[in-house]
Amino acid sequence: MTPREQPWQIRPEHPQDAALVEALNEASFGHGRFAKSAYRLREGVDPVAGLGFVAAEEGDLRGSIRFWPVVIGMEKSLLLGPLAVQSDQRGRGIGIALMMRGIEEARAQGHASIILVGDESYYVRVGFAALPPGRICFPGPVDQARILGLSLKPNVLLTLTGEVRRAHIDHPICADGAPVA
Ligand SMILES: CC(C)(COP(=O)(O)OP(=O)(O)OC[C@H]1O[C@@H](n2cnc3c(N)ncnc32)[C@H](O)[C@@H]1OP(=O)(O)O)[C@@H](O)C(=O)NCCC(=O)NCCS
């Protein structure tokens, strides 16, 4: 099926999609997702503006992708995810289409690289490759074989090394969990 024949559309995420996207992520990953190392990098941080996309079909949300701003050592990068497709809509090419749109837009925005934690056998389809073990470290336990990267500018992945941190904090949280007044 060519992209023009697909019955679903990839479009930018709108603010009013947020509740449905959260529900999709909850259904796809469960509440345990908040305990994962990648989520440490999203705490108190908004997703990158203009890089959230959804798949929509006849008014229904079929899938979603977001990216978060991170720093690796001294270099800015993007963390891909969550990427999720409704369980009864998987295998239709929606996940790949969401990633292709996000990657295209990230490149247009001038970002240099994207990293993620996931299955190489899936993400290799859009160009991701495993990073050499030990080159970058997450703020918590991560299976090194699942740390993948994609250069958006020539050979950037070769230069990435060090700790992955949040690029900035949008919503500081006090030690007691309350937002800073
Ligand atoms: C992973 C996910 C986003 C894929 O979405 P999708 O729309 O079904 O993917 P596509 O239709 O674009 O691609 C389907 C192909 O990828 C393969 N694939 C899907 N998930 C895979 C995985 N984790 N590892 C390897 N291959 C995978 C399918 O077997 C299928 O292969 P085929 O084309 O040879 O039949 C979806 O299954 C999902 O939401 N899963 C739950 C959340 C999740 O795990 N997100 C990824 C976090 S790392």
The ligand as an SDF file (V2000), in Angstrom:
LIG
                    3D

 48 50  0  0  0  0  0  0  0  0999 V2000
    6.0390   -1.4550   18.8320 C   0  0  0  0  0  0  0  0  0  0  0  0
    4.7820   -0.8720   18.1590 C   0  0  0  0  0  0  0  0  0  0  0  0
    4.8060    0.6460   18.3210 C   0  0  0  0  0  0  0  0  0  0  0  0
    4.8170   -1.2350   16.6740 C   0  0  0  0  0  0  0  0  0  0  0  0
    3.7270   -0.5660   16.0420 O   0  0  0  0  0  0  0  0  0  0  0  0
    3.0690   -1.1560   14.7080 P   0  0  0  0  0  0  0  0  0  0  0  0
    2.2120   -0.0960   14.1350 O   0  0  0  0  0  0  0  0  0  0  0  0
    2.4600   -2.4760   14.9690 O   0  0  0  0  0  0  0  0  0  0  0  0
    4.3760   -1.3790   13.8200 O   0  0  0  0  0  0  0  0  0  0  0  0
    4.4000   -1.4800   12.2440 P   0  0  0  0  0  0  0  0  0  0  0  0
    3.0860   -1.9300   11.7420 O   0  0  0  0  0  0  0  0  0  0  0  0
    4.9630   -0.2270   11.7120 O   0  0  0  0  0  0  0  0  0  0  0  0
    5.4970   -2.6080   12.0420 O   0  0  0  0  0  0  0  0  0  0  0  0
    5.1100   -3.9370   12.2720 C   0  0  0  0  0  0  0  0  0  0  0  0
    6.2990   -4.8320   12.0630 C   0  0  0  0  0  0  0  0  0  0  0  0
    7.2460   -4.6160   13.1090 O   0  0  0  0  0  0  0  0  0  0  0  0
    7.4220   -5.8240   13.8420 C   0  0  0  0  0  0  0  0  0  0  0  0
    7.5800   -5.4870   15.2520 N   0  0  0  0  0  0  0  0  0  0  0  0
    6.6610   -4.8800   16.0500 C   0  0  0  0  0  0  0  0  0  0  0  0
    7.1710   -4.7580   17.2980 N   0  0  0  0  0  0  0  0  0  0  0  0
    8.4140   -5.3120   17.2700 C   0  0  0  0  0  0  0  0  0  0  0  0
    9.4210   -5.4990   18.2470 C   0  0  0  0  0  0  0  0  0  0  0  0
    9.2670   -5.0870   19.5130 N   0  0  0  0  0  0  0  0  0  0  0  0
   10.5780   -6.1000   17.8620 N   0  0  0  0  0  0  0  0  0  0  0  0
   10.7570   -6.5190   16.5850 C   0  0  0  0  0  0  0  0  0  0  0  0
    9.8360   -6.3650   15.6160 N   0  0  0  0  0  0  0  0  0  0  0  0
    8.6720   -5.7670   15.9640 C   0  0  0  0  0  0  0  0  0  0  0  0
    6.1640   -6.6200   13.5880 C   0  0  0  0  0  0  0  0  0  0  0  0
    6.3960   -7.9960   13.7850 O   0  0  0  0  0  0  0  0  0  0  0  0
    5.8840   -6.2900   12.1370 C   0  0  0  0  0  0  0  0  0  0  0  0
    6.7520   -7.0360   11.3230 O   0  0  0  0  0  0  0  0  0  0  0  0
    6.3460   -7.4000    9.7820 P   0  0  0  0  0  0  0  0  0  0  0  0
    6.2820   -6.0830    9.0470 O   0  0  0  0  0  0  0  0  0  0  0  0
    7.5190   -8.2270    9.3220 O   0  0  0  0  0  0  0  0  0  0  0  0
    5.0550   -8.0960    9.8580 O   0  0  0  0  0  0  0  0  0  0  0  0
    3.4800   -1.4540   18.7630 C   0  0  0  0  0  0  0  0  0  0  0  0
    3.5490   -2.8590   18.7030 O   0  0  0  0  0  0  0  0  0  0  0  0
    3.2210   -1.0470   20.1950 C   0  0  0  0  0  0  0  0  0  0  0  0
    2.6030   -0.0100   20.4520 O   0  0  0  0  0  0  0  0  0  0  0  0
    3.6890   -1.8620   21.1640 N   0  0  0  0  0  0  0  0  0  0  0  0
    3.4870   -1.5630   22.5840 C   0  0  0  0  0  0  0  0  0  0  0  0
    4.3350   -0.3880   23.0110 C   0  0  0  0  0  0  0  0  0  0  0  0
    5.8020   -0.6160   22.6660 C   0  0  0  0  0  0  0  0  0  0  0  0
    6.3660   -1.6710   22.9220 O   0  0  0  0  0  0  0  0  0  0  0  0
    6.4210    0.4690   22.1090 N   0  0  0  0  0  0  0  0  0  0  0  0
    7.8210    0.4380   21.7390 C   0  0  0  0  0  0  0  0  0  0  0  0
    8.6670    0.7110   22.9190 C   0  0  0  0  0  0  0  0  0  0  0  0
   10.3470    0.1760   22.6790 S   0  0  0  0  0  0  0  0  0  0  0  0
  1  2  1  0
  2  3  1  0
  2  4  1  0
  2 36  1  0
  4  5  1  0
  5  6  1  0
  6  7  2  0
  6  8  1  0
  6  9  1  0
  9 10  1  0
 10 11  2  0
 10 12  1  0
 10 13  1  0
 13 14  1  0
 14 15  1  0
 15 16  1  0
 15 30  1  0
 16 17  1  0
 17 18  1  0
 17 28  1  0
 18 19  1  0
 18 27  1  0
 19 20  2  0
 20 21  1  0
 21 22  1  0
 21 27  2  0
 22 23  1  0
 22 24  2  0
 24 25  1  0
 25 26  2  0
 26 27  1  0
 28 29  1  0
 28 30  1  0
 30 31  1  0
 31 32  1  0
 32 33  2  0
 32 34  1  0
 32 35  1  0
 36 37  1  0
 36 38  1  0
 38 39  2  0
 38 40  1  0
 40 41  1  0
 41 42  1  0
 42 43  1  0
 43 44  2  0
 43 45  1  0
 45 46  1  0
 46 47  1  0
 47 48  1  0
M  END
$$$$
